[in-house]
Amino acid sequence: MVYILLGSGFEEAEALVAADVLRRANLPVTLAGIGGEYVTGSHDITVKTGLPVGKVSLGKGDMVVLPGGMGGVASMEGSGAAMALIRRAAGDPELWLAAICAAPTLLARAGLLPEGVSCVCYPGMEGELARVAVIFTALPTASLLAAFTIQYDPSRDSQFEAAATVLLSTLLSAFTIPLWAAVLGVCYP
């Protein structure tokens, strides 16, 4: 089972695209909520979770996924149940732990990143990992394209073009981060 932890302010694309792609691959995925059955992400999208984080029972081969989003990361850090689950996944060689975008900083602050491990993180967050890890920053595709589209004339056609570009760049980022991790040989554990 893949458990994706959702705390208030999680990054929707990182959580929901991951859930969608894994389910399309016929892998069992459960959205585990912190603080309630319904959790609102960083862009005001509310998601119904399948299980409270405190009810997650990890078994051999299970994976815990930590999506980014500053609020979501703070929610995970503030939840005793979430941190216990994360510590268990980090310390058990029969379990998998994945941290996306801003979430590797949570692992660093909790002392859960082994010395010299390679990480992929959101550009600009490297400083929070520099003492414990070698960093490979993901290409900021979404940030660059979103900044570029903001400069368009705000006509209706340009707004649709900008929205399509941001959506495409977000999807590209969602797929390039794991690709870079695979290319660079990042595997945790």
N, C-alpha and C positions, 0 to 999 in steps of 0.2 A: 504494500500500500504506500502511496505517496501522500503525505500530509502537507498541505500548504497552509502556513499560519497566516491568519489575517487579523491585524490589529487596526484600530482606528487610524486612518491616514495612510494605509498601505497604497502602493503604486498599483493601480488596477491592471495595466497592461502586463506588468511582470508576473502578477498572480494569475490573471485569468487567461492570458495567452498560453502560459505554461500549462494550466489545467486543461485547456482545450486541446493543445497538441498532444499531451500525454493521454488524454481520453481517446483521441482519434487513433492513437497507437494501441488502444485496448488495454491500457494500464489503469488500475484502480486508483482514483484520486479522491481525496476528501479535503474539503476546505474546513479548517479548524479555526473557530472563532475565539478571539480574546475579548472578553467583556460583554458578550451577548450573542444571540442567534443571528442578528443582523449587524453587519459591520460596514461602515462607510469609508470609502477610500479617499485619497488625496484630491480627487476631482469630483467629489460629491456623488459617486456611484455607490449605491448601497447593495450589498450582496448578502444573500441568505447562506449561512454556513451549514455544514452538515453535522457538525459535532463541536462541542465546546473543547477548547484546548486541554482542559483538565481531564477530559474523558479519553484522550488519545492513549492507546495501548500499543507500544511499538513491539514488533516482532522481527525476527531475522530477515534481513534484506529490505526492510522498510526504509523510506527516505523522508526526511523532514526538509521542506523548502521554505526559505525565508525570503519573501519578496522585499524589495526596497520600499522607498517612500519614508521620509524622515519621521512622519507621525507613526507609521507602522512599526518602524524600528524602535521608536521610543515606547510604543505600546508593548512590544515584545520584551524590552528591557524592564519595563515596569510590572510585568506579570511573573509572579513566582512560578506558576504552572508552566508557562512558556519557556522560561529560562531553565527549569528542571528538564524539560523535554529536549531543549537544545543541548544542554550539557550531556545528557544521556546519549544523544545521537553523535555528539563530537567524541565521546569517550569509548564508544562501543564499535569495534572493528567490523561487526556484522550489520551495522546500520550505515546509512548514507546521509550526508548533510550538505545542502546546497544553499548558498547565500548569494543573492542577486543585488547588484547596484550598490546601494548604501548599506545593505545588511552585513557585509564582511566587517564593517567597523564595529558592529555589535560583538562579533566573535573576537575581534582584537581586544576590545575593552574588557571582555569577560575572561581573557587569557586563554582562549580556546584555539588560537591559531598556532600550530607548531612553528618553531623557529625555522625560517627559510622557506616556508611554504609559498607557492606562487598564488597570487590572487588576481582576479579581475574585479575592478570596482568602478563606480561612477567617477568620471573625470572631476578632479578637484578634491576627492576624498582620500587621496594617497597619503597625505600627511598623517591621518589617523591610523594608518597601517605601517608606516615607514619603520618603526622600531622593531616590528616582529616579522615582517614579510617582504619578499621581493614582489614588486608590483608590476603588473602589466595592465595598463589602463585601456578599457574598451574605447573604440573609436566613438567620438561624440556625434554620431550621425544625426540623431533626432535633434540635438541642441543646435547644430549648424543649420540644418534645413528649416527648423522652426524660426530661427533668427532671420534667415534669408526671406522667408515668406512674410514676415511681419512688415517688411519694407514695400510690399505690394500696395497698389492703389486699393483703397477699401471698397471697391465696387463689388456688387453681388457675385459676379463671375470670379473675381480675384479671391473673394472669401471662400468660395467652394474650392478653388484651386489650392489655396493655402491649407484648408482643412484636409484635403486629399493628400497633400504633400506631408503634412504633420502625421497623418494616419500611416502613410506608407513608411515614413522615417521611423516611427515608433515600432512598427512591425519589423522593419529591418534591424533596428537595435535589439529587439527582443530575440531575434534569431542570430545576430552577429556576436552577441556576448557569449552564448554557449559555444558558438563555432570557434571564437578565439580561445576560449578555455580549452576546447578539445585540441585545437592546433598546438597550443602551448603546453599541452600535457597536464593541465590542471585537473586533478582528481582528488576529491576529498570524501572519504578518507583515502 
